[in-house]
Amino acid sequence: MSDTYDVLVIGAGPAGTSAALRAAELGASVAVVEARRTGGTCVNTGCVPTRVLAKTARLMREVRTADVYGITVGEQTIDWPTTVARVRSTVERVLEVKDEPDRLAAAGVTLIEGRARFVGPHEVEIEGTGTRVHAASVILCVGGRSRRLPVPGAELATVPEEVLDLPTIPRRVAIIGAGNTGAQLVTVFNAFGSEVTLLEVAPRILAQADASVSEHVGRAFAEQGVRVVTGVETVVSLEGQEDGIRLTWQVGGRQHHEVVDAVVMATGWPAALEGLGLEAAGVSAERNAIPVDEYLRTDVPHIFAAGDANGQAMLVQAAHFEAEAAARNAVLGATLRTPHSLLPSGGFTDPDYAGVGLTEDEARDRDRHCIVALVPYDTMERPIIDDRPRGFLKLIADRRRELLLGAHAVGENAVEVIQAVTTSMAAGVDVATLAKVEFAYPTYSAVIGVAARRLMAEAASQR
């Protein structure tokens, strides 16, 4: 016998919880299957732990510069076990506040513990229990996992969600992969006193960011003593030695070596599809993700995929919206699309960075006469007051419409600054209106008004 539901959600992370609650709100009978704990990677091993480590790194930077304000501070050291305990206690506090099991129960959603495997297009079996669940529609919200490079000795590497398992802070660490996760770990380990080497296959770090953001953060890393190596053709091997791990990579046809105490591979985030039995449901996967159409349907129309499972936006904020759309389409029919036209993202590095919309290169490809204004942080009062003058805000506008196409920032509170710009873009606020906003003084967000006024001046000069 099988329990039967209108909608079955596999995975109870940000996407899965959102999908289940929305489907229940629409009147469907809903079950969620979760193999581990609710909250997904983000809360348990991803965003939340990384942000606590970033906070710790920030405190170390503040302590080390406290003397310029007349504050005498003693020896600055990291007690790694205490830091790890703080991270894990914070995760527990977040889980307690979110209280996902009770929220699901209050909405009438059945939470099933265990690992689901398809045994047919409408049915899954819960591994090790013999229990089967039948559903009219299925929403896959299985999240993702870190990928180890397929090279000799890869088992010697640590992946980002295992960083807290390191017995001590490594004196020497190599980080492979300079995307958001790798860049944040660079700042964490550098602040903790590690000698950091960053390897990236692309010609620049943060390859998906605006080129000026990539250049600025990369230069800051180098000035902080980080060895930044871009254009890596291949990671050849990792080899255990008495004095550490010998890491070999190739650039320009030549091999290079370095002995480190730890190697962290931040080299990709494929969907966690192992053991799902997709073939039994007739669902295909490509490039470590499940392709979906504009309605988030897989190639089996009653099976949807949202969040990291479909390999598109790979961000928590995107997962929430995709999951709610998938739930609506599963219950009411496929009519709702979810274009991610405004999806802010960034990293808590030193300095922070963030962006939304088109990069400058993308904007110029569409309109070579687009308007760009850049305001350096060191011309603004608040960054100077806080002794954080490094950075900038760049606004990009369509000359014809004078509407914002993109915004990119580096520096203190960059993510919050970009979030404020995103809000105005989502509301359709034109540049002229944004330029008239009387931002509080002295604040980081005041740079938005200055940049908008520069855009207006630039537009006027081109008429």
Secondary structure, 3 states (H helix, E strand, C coil): CEEEEEEEEECCCHHHHHHHHHHHHCCCCEEEEECCCCCHHHHHCCHHHHHHHHHHHHHHHHHHCHHHHCCCCCCCCCCHHHHHHHHHHHHHHHHHHHCHHHHHHHCCCEEEECCEEEEECCEEEECCCCCEEEEEEEEECCCECCCCCCCCCHHHCECHHHHHHCCCCCCEEEEECCCHHHHHHHHHHHHCCCEEEEECCCCCCCCCCCHHHHHHHHHHHHHCCCEEECCCCEEEEEEEECCEEEEEEEECCEEEEEEECEEEECCCCCECCCCCCHHHHCCCCECCECCCCCCCECCCCCEEECHHHHCCCCCHHHHHHHHHHHHHHHHHCCCCCCCCCCCCEEECCCCCEEEEECCHHHHHHHCCCCEEEEEEHHHCHHHHHCCCCCCEEEEEECCCCCEEEEEEEECCCHHHHHHHHHHHHHCCCEHHHHHCCCCCCCCCCHHHHHHHHHHHHHHHHHC
